[in-house]
Amino acid sequence: MTTESNGFFQIIRQNAGLKVLAFLLAIVSWYVVREETRFEQTIHGIVVNVTPPDGWIIQSQSLAHADVVFRGSRGDIRELTGDDVEIAIDMRKWKAVTANIVHLATKYVRAPAGVRALRVEPSAMTVNLEKIPNARLPPSN
């Protein structure tokens, strides 16, 4: 063995008891933090906002509110209300068709930092669009 590898093992063996204790405390702390941030709660009646593609209007949508299950720390979840959250679906880049089935994925949920949306219930909705007719106005004099 070289002197460099002897030095490495010597450093590892110094204060071995404290190093083991620090490692065990790190594991316990990780479990405590993990459990504290795994609190789940459902927020009911969150507003669903749909932005139609350009040149289209929303004729009807199958729901105006949905429920979202969130995960986060107890403190963050406790302070969360329906006013802090929205489901925002921007259809401007979608290929417009008259009837669209929209899957309510968590990527559409806008919520404060510290909480994470796990699922939206119901998981889908229907949005019916109508093309805005091109109205021709007479020229003004």
C-alpha positions in Angstrom: 0.0 0.0 0.0 1.1 3.5 -0.7 1.4 6.2 1.8 -1.5 8.0 0.2 -3.9 5.2 0.7 -2.7 4.7 4.3 -3.4 8.4 4.9 -6.9 8.0 3.4 -7.8 5.1 5.7 -6.3 6.9 8.7 -8.6 9.8 8.0 -11.6 7.5 7.8 -10.7 5.8 11.1 -10.3 9.1 13.0 -13.4 9.9 15.1 -15.2 6.8 13.7 -17.8 6.9 16.5 -18.7 10.5 15.7 -18.9 9.8 12.0 -21.3 6.8 12.6 -23.4 9.0 15.0 -23.6 11.8 12.4 -24.6 9.2 9.7 -27.4 7.8 11.9 -28.6 11.3 12.7 -28.7 12.1 9.0 -30.9 9.1 8.4 -33.3 9.9 11.2 -33.5 13.5 10.0 -34.2 12.4 6.5 -37.2 10.2 7.7 -38.6 13.1 9.8 -38.4 15.6 6.9 -39.8 13.0 4.5 -42.8 12.4 6.7 -43.4 16.1 7.4 -43.5 16.9 3.7 -45.8 14.0 2.7 -49.0 15.5 4.1 -51.9 15.4 1.6 -55.1 17.3 1.3 -57.8 17.8 -1.2 -58.9 21.4 -2.1 -62.4 21.4 -3.5 -64.0 23.8 -5.9 -60.9 25.2 -7.7 -61.8 27.4 -10.7 -61.0 26.0 -14.1 -60.0 28.8 -16.5 -59.8 28.0 -20.2 -58.3 30.3 -22.8 -59.6 29.4 -26.3 -57.4 29.5 -29.5 -57.4 32.8 -31.4 -60.5 33.2 -33.5 -62.5 30.9 -31.3 -64.9 31.3 -28.4 -65.9 28.8 -25.7 -69.5 27.7 -26.4 -69.6 25.4 -23.4 -67.4 23.5 -21.0 -68.4 20.5 -19.0 -67.2 21.8 -15.6 -66.2 25.1 -14.0 -64.7 23.8 -10.9 -62.5 20.7 -10.0 -60.9 19.2 -6.9 -57.1 18.9 -6.6 -55.1 16.7 -4.3 -52.0 18.4 -3.0 -48.9 17.2 -1.2 -46.6 19.4 1.0 -45.7 20.2 4.5 -48.4 20.5 7.1 -47.8 24.3 7.4 -48.0 24.9 3.6 -51.1 22.7 3.1 -52.8 24.2 6.2 -52.5 27.7 4.7 -53.7 26.6 1.2 -57.2 27.8 0.1 -59.1 27.6 -3.2 -58.3 31.3 -3.7 -54.6 30.5 -3.9 -55.0 27.9 -6.6 -56.4 27.8 -10.2 -56.4 25.4 -13.1 -55.4 27.4 -16.2 -55.7 25.7 -19.6 -54.3 27.7 -22.4 -55.6 26.3 -25.7 -54.1 29.0 -27.9 -51.4 26.7 -29.3 -53.8 23.7 -29.7 -55.2 22.7 -33.0 -58.7 24.0 -32.7 -61.6 21.7 -33.2 -65.2 22.2 -32.1 -65.2 19.5 -29.4 -62.1 19.0 -27.3 -61.6 16.5 -24.5 -59.2 18.1 -22.1 -57.3 15.9 -19.7 -56.9 17.8 -16.5 -53.2 17.1 -15.8 -51.4 18.6 -12.8 -49.3 20.7 -15.2 -52.3 23.0 -15.5 -52.5 23.6 -11.8 -51.1 27.0 -10.6 -50.4 26.8 -6.8 -48.0 28.5 -4.4 -44.5 27.2 -3.9 -44.1 24.5 -1.3 -47.1 22.4 -2.4 -47.3 20.0 -5.3 -50.5 18.9 -7.2 -50.8 15.1 -7.3 -54.0 14.7 -9.2 -57.1 16.6 -10.5 -60.6 15.2 -10.0 -62.4 14.7 -12.4 -59.5 13.9 -14.7 -61.1 15.2 -17.9 -63.6 17.7 -19.2 -65.1 18.6 -22.6 -64.7 22.1 -24.1 -66.9 23.0 -27.0 -65.5 25.8 -29.2 -67.2 27.9 -31.8 -65.4 29.8 -34.6 -65.9 33.5 -34.5 -67.4 34.6 -37.8 -65.5 37.2 -39.7 -67.9 40.1 -39.6 -67.5 42.7 -42.4 -68.3 46.2 -41.5 -69.1 48.8 -44.1 -66.4 51.3 -44.7 -66.8 54.5 -42.6 -67.1 57.8 -44.5 
